[in-house]
Amino acid sequence: MTSRLRIRHETRVGYPSPASSSYNEARMSPLTLPTQTVLDSRVTVSPAASQWTYWDYWGTQVTVFDLADPHTSLSLTATSLVETAPPSPLPVPLDRAEIAARSADSRLTEFLAATARTTVGPELAERARAAAAGLDAHQAATALTDLVRARLDYCRGTTGVHSGAQEAWDQQGGVCQDFAHLSVALLRAVGLPARYVSGYLHPAPDAAADGPVAGESHAWVEYWAGAWIGHDPTNGTHPGESHVIVARGREYGDVPPHKGVYRGAPGELPQVRVEFTRLA
């Protein structure tokens, strides 16, 4: 049975004095994949600006816009209508030795290398290898994400967008971004290619149809075991029809929903609001 979700993602940035210009990229358009079909997707900007789109190196649709006139605020709204399907049964994983061999001479190597946000110390890497010893890829991924979930408490304010995996482990807390970065780091430490997934998770799948529900953007992981397999370490589950994929990359830095630069005085932190409506 499929689900149909409408997602509205609003971002607003204010400036203490007019910004003379700004240059922006938005990664807020969901992907059409075997597990989800995008029926409609659009991005609107205020003040109004011309837009163009391109597909980046990681396969994400990017909306680009520039504001050349002075402005005291920037509002960005992405609205999508997506039909999602239940997950398929897990395929039989390749042997971990074969995964290593196939990863050695392909683009998969990009998802084995540590990045600034997915680096952990040798002691934690060794702990990951001990936890995954003798397990197949699916079992290893479950063991490692269970380790992450047992270590971290979900709490806001302990980390930021620049925080790394080791920091989240040491502080024993974070948000979904930290759960994902730490899981990616541990998966890579045991030789499983892993990537960071940015998207949305409907927070109340049993909500009444046509009833708007406040939510947030979400992050989880995918690991390669002959095919890419999703896992949501924050919730201890494989992604289902309540998950909507927007972007994938090595870490958050490859897939931020909105980034840009502007000329002017330092501004306030962005105000973000995400709303879900289940239509079917």
Wavefront OBJ file of the C-alpha trace (Angstrom):
o trace
v 0.000 0.000 0.000
v 1.374 3.414 -0.953
v 1.135 6.702 0.897
v 0.790 10.176 -0.560
v 2.414 13.002 1.385
v 2.435 16.747 0.894
v 5.491 18.397 2.444
v 5.935 22.113 2.998
v 9.427 23.230 4.086
v 9.820 26.926 4.936
v 13.089 28.695 5.751
v 13.338 32.347 6.730
v 16.474 34.405 7.338
v 16.402 37.983 8.616
v 19.187 40.570 8.548
v 19.705 43.449 11.032
v 20.373 45.788 8.112
v 19.698 45.277 4.395
v 21.876 42.706 2.678
v 23.048 44.221 -0.576
v 23.057 40.858 -2.391
v 22.893 37.119 -1.743
v 23.686 33.916 -3.640
v 21.821 30.760 -2.677
v 21.436 27.030 -3.295
v 18.495 24.930 -2.106
v 18.450 21.126 -1.931
v 14.808 20.610 -1.025
v 13.374 18.751 -4.033
v 12.715 15.041 -3.353
v 14.064 12.430 -5.758
v 12.008 10.032 -7.851
v 13.196 6.531 -6.948
v 11.831 2.964 -6.961
v 10.462 3.607 -3.449
v 9.011 7.080 -4.090
v 7.512 9.079 -6.945
v 7.500 12.865 -7.010
v 4.155 14.066 -8.351
v 4.890 17.764 -7.874
v 7.756 19.816 -6.481
v 8.400 23.540 -6.522
v 10.508 26.130 -4.749
v 9.378 29.719 -4.242
v 11.490 32.625 -3.038
v 10.684 36.005 -1.501
v 11.857 38.535 -2.609
v 11.128 37.059 -6.014
v 14.177 35.894 -7.945
v 14.936 34.029 -11.124
v 15.796 30.377 -10.533
v 17.651 27.671 -12.378
v 18.298 24.057 -11.464
v 21.052 21.540 -11.970
v 21.954 18.050 -10.749
v 25.040 18.014 -8.592
v 27.783 15.382 -8.453
v 25.892 13.347 -5.848
v 22.672 13.214 -7.869
v 20.743 15.893 -6.001
v 18.511 18.451 -7.710
v 19.751 21.915 -6.748
v 17.728 25.112 -7.103
v 19.934 28.190 -7.483
v 18.887 31.828 -7.159
v 20.575 35.201 -6.646
v 19.212 38.393 -5.128
v 21.008 41.446 -6.485
v 18.915 44.148 -4.760
v 19.029 45.091 -1.048
v 16.755 42.956 1.135
v 16.140 42.673 4.884
v 14.929 39.065 4.848
v 14.870 35.961 2.691
v 12.026 33.441 2.635
v 12.350 30.100 0.883
v 9.447 27.638 0.596
v 9.683 24.171 -0.938
v 6.405 22.317 -1.517
v 6.348 18.696 -2.669
v 3.780 15.991 -3.302
v 5.314 12.533 -3.056
v 3.891 9.022 -3.305
v 5.863 6.519 -1.253
v 5.860 2.726 -1.179
v 6.584 0.235 1.608
v 10.167 -1.048 1.706
v 11.114 -4.200 -0.159
v 12.488 -7.214 1.721
v 16.220 -7.009 2.358
v 18.225 -8.662 -0.417
v 20.793 -11.331 0.407
v 23.986 -9.359 1.123
v 27.267 -9.958 -0.611
v 30.009 -11.539 1.432
v 31.958 -8.810 3.219
v 35.172 -9.857 1.463
v 33.420 -9.375 -1.889
v 32.090 -6.005 -0.759
v 35.661 -4.970 0.025
v 36.905 -6.187 -3.365
v 34.176 -4.388 -5.314
v 34.658 -1.210 -3.315
v 38.389 -1.031 -3.936
v 38.191 0.041 -7.574
v 34.936 1.956 -7.983
v 33.109 5.090 -6.905
v 32.245 3.235 -3.720
v 35.654 4.257 -2.389
v 34.233 7.763 -1.932
v 31.866 6.319 0.648
v 34.619 4.564 2.561
v 36.854 7.573 3.201
v 36.391 9.582 6.390
v 35.321 13.224 6.107
v 35.459 16.054 8.617
v 32.117 15.058 10.139
v 32.571 11.268 9.855
v 35.964 10.829 11.506
v 36.350 8.783 14.687
v 39.421 7.909 16.722
v 41.235 4.571 16.531
v 39.729 3.303 19.793
v 36.160 3.789 18.594
v 36.984 2.356 15.146
v 38.374 -0.756 16.824
v 35.253 -1.038 18.972
v 33.165 -0.944 15.789
v 35.242 -3.697 14.193
v 34.839 -5.860 17.295
v 31.053 -5.337 17.271
v 30.820 -6.324 13.582
v 33.253 -9.265 13.670
v 31.848 -12.426 12.095
v 28.586 -10.786 11.004
v 27.215 -10.391 7.498
v 26.637 -6.870 6.171
v 23.031 -6.550 7.359
v 23.846 -7.924 10.800
v 26.905 -5.681 11.074
v 24.900 -2.583 10.115
v 22.261 -3.412 12.721
v 24.899 -4.035 15.394
v 26.621 -0.722 14.681
v 23.464 1.385 14.557
v 22.303 -0.308 17.769
v 25.635 0.730 19.296
v 25.016 4.320 18.205
v 21.476 4.372 19.556
v 22.576 2.874 22.879
v 25.281 5.532 23.245
v 23.461 8.692 22.142
v 20.507 10.378 23.737
v 18.390 12.397 21.354
v 18.766 15.941 22.631
v 18.983 19.348 21.017
v 21.640 21.933 21.693
v 24.560 19.622 22.437
v 25.842 19.713 18.842
v 25.636 21.919 15.743
v 25.794 21.516 11.976
v 29.593 21.446 12.100
v 29.823 18.780 14.808
v 31.497 15.486 14.003
v 30.914 11.835 14.793
v 33.527 11.580 17.532
v 32.142 14.675 19.248
v 28.638 13.180 19.314
v 30.047 9.940 20.762
v 32.003 11.792 23.454
v 29.043 13.987 24.410
v 26.679 10.994 24.299
v 23.977 13.000 22.606
v 22.799 14.785 19.503
v 20.092 14.924 16.868
v 19.371 12.775 13.824
v 22.265 14.349 11.931
v 24.664 13.139 14.632
v 23.140 9.644 14.726
v 23.650 9.488 10.949
v 27.230 10.838 10.954
v 28.296 8.464 13.715
v 26.634 5.487 12.012
v 28.309 6.342 8.705
v 31.673 6.602 10.442
v 31.332 3.202 12.122
v 30.064 1.496 8.965
v 33.047 2.806 7.038
v 35.381 1.725 9.834
v 34.357 -1.914 9.267
v 34.665 -1.668 5.465
v 31.044 -1.063 4.488
v 30.518 1.842 2.057
v 28.046 4.210 3.681
v 26.375 7.464 2.726
v 24.423 10.160 4.516
v 20.776 10.621 3.504
v 18.882 13.886 3.911
v 15.124 14.016 3.661
v 11.917 13.965 5.663
v 10.148 11.629 8.077
v 6.435 12.010 8.715
v 6.280 12.151 12.530
v 2.763 10.709 12.860
v 2.006 8.123 10.151
v -1.378 7.388 11.778
v -2.473 11.022 11.548
v -5.827 11.677 9.939
v -5.801 12.291 6.210
v -5.753 15.970 5.203
v -4.640 16.968 8.705
v -1.418 19.039 8.725
v 1.235 17.829 11.181
v 4.315 19.789 12.269
v 7.577 17.954 11.713
v 11.222 18.371 10.756
v 13.730 17.405 8.141
v 15.453 14.104 8.935
v 18.713 12.264 8.309
v 19.547 8.579 8.095
v 22.074 6.336 6.324
v 22.474 3.853 3.493
v 25.131 1.149 3.353
v 26.210 -0.896 0.339
v 25.949 -4.686 0.492
v 25.582 -5.387 -3.236
v 22.794 -2.784 -3.313
v 22.207 0.328 -1.250
v 20.222 -0.448 1.904
v 18.662 2.221 4.077
v 18.765 2.275 7.866
v 17.416 4.921 10.243
v 19.696 4.807 13.298
v 17.700 7.408 15.229
v 14.624 5.167 15.206
v 16.259 1.764 14.852
v 14.413 0.824 11.685
v 14.738 0.523 7.944
v 13.167 3.498 6.121
v 9.545 2.989 5.147
v 6.746 4.842 3.464
v 6.964 7.690 5.982
v 10.518 8.490 4.817
v 11.112 10.775 1.819
v 14.611 11.038 0.303
v 15.865 14.421 -0.916
v 19.641 14.007 -1.153
v 22.537 11.648 -0.519
v 26.214 12.356 -0.009
v 29.249 11.568 2.083
v 27.987 13.756 4.967
v 25.819 16.780 5.715
v 28.230 19.120 3.938
v 27.279 17.528 0.597
v 23.516 17.903 1.083
v 22.528 21.010 3.128
v 18.902 22.030 2.460
v 19.936 25.667 2.070
v 23.301 27.332 1.839
v 24.473 30.638 0.503
v 26.487 33.761 1.017
v 25.388 37.382 1.308
v 26.949 40.805 1.592
v 25.928 42.569 4.779
v 26.022 42.495 8.572
v 25.780 39.171 10.425
v 22.194 37.934 10.432
v 20.024 35.810 12.700
v 19.868 32.035 12.668
v 17.439 30.680 10.065
v 13.902 29.918 11.216
v 12.725 26.612 9.766
v 9.245 25.112 9.681
v 8.260 21.773 8.124
v 4.660 20.625 7.736
v 3.360 17.249 6.549
v -0.092 16.370 5.268
v -1.003 12.758 4.525
v -3.411 12.724 1.595
v -3.746 8.942 1.177
l 1 2 3 4 5 6 7 8 9 10 11 12 13 14 15 16 17 18 19 20 21 22 23 24 25 26 27 28 29 30 31 32 33 34 35 36 37 38 39 40 41 42 43 44 45 46 47 48 49 50 51 52 53 54 55 56 57 58 59 60 61 62 63 64 65 66 67 68 69 70 71 72 73 74 75 76 77 78 79 80 81 82 83 84 85 86 87 88 89 90 91 92 93 94 95 96 97 98 99 100 101 102 103 104 105 106 107 108 109 110 111 112 113 114 115 116 117 118 119 120 121 122 123 124 125 126 127 128 129 130 131 132 133 134 135 136 137 138 139 140 141 142 143 144 145 146 147 148 149 150 151 152 153 154 155 156 157 158 159 160 161 162 163 164 165 166 167 168 169 170 171 172 173 174 175 176 177 178 179 180 181 182 183 184 185 186 187 188 189 190 191 192 193 194 195 196 197 198 199 200 201 202 203 204 205 206 207 208 209 210 211 212 213 214 215 216 217 218 219 220 221 222 223 224 225 226 227 228 229 230 231 232 233 234 235 236 237 238 239 240 241 242 243 244 245 246 247 248 249 250 251 252 253 254 255 256 257 258 259 260 261 262 263 264 265 266 267 268 269 270 271 272 273 274 275 276 277 278 279 280
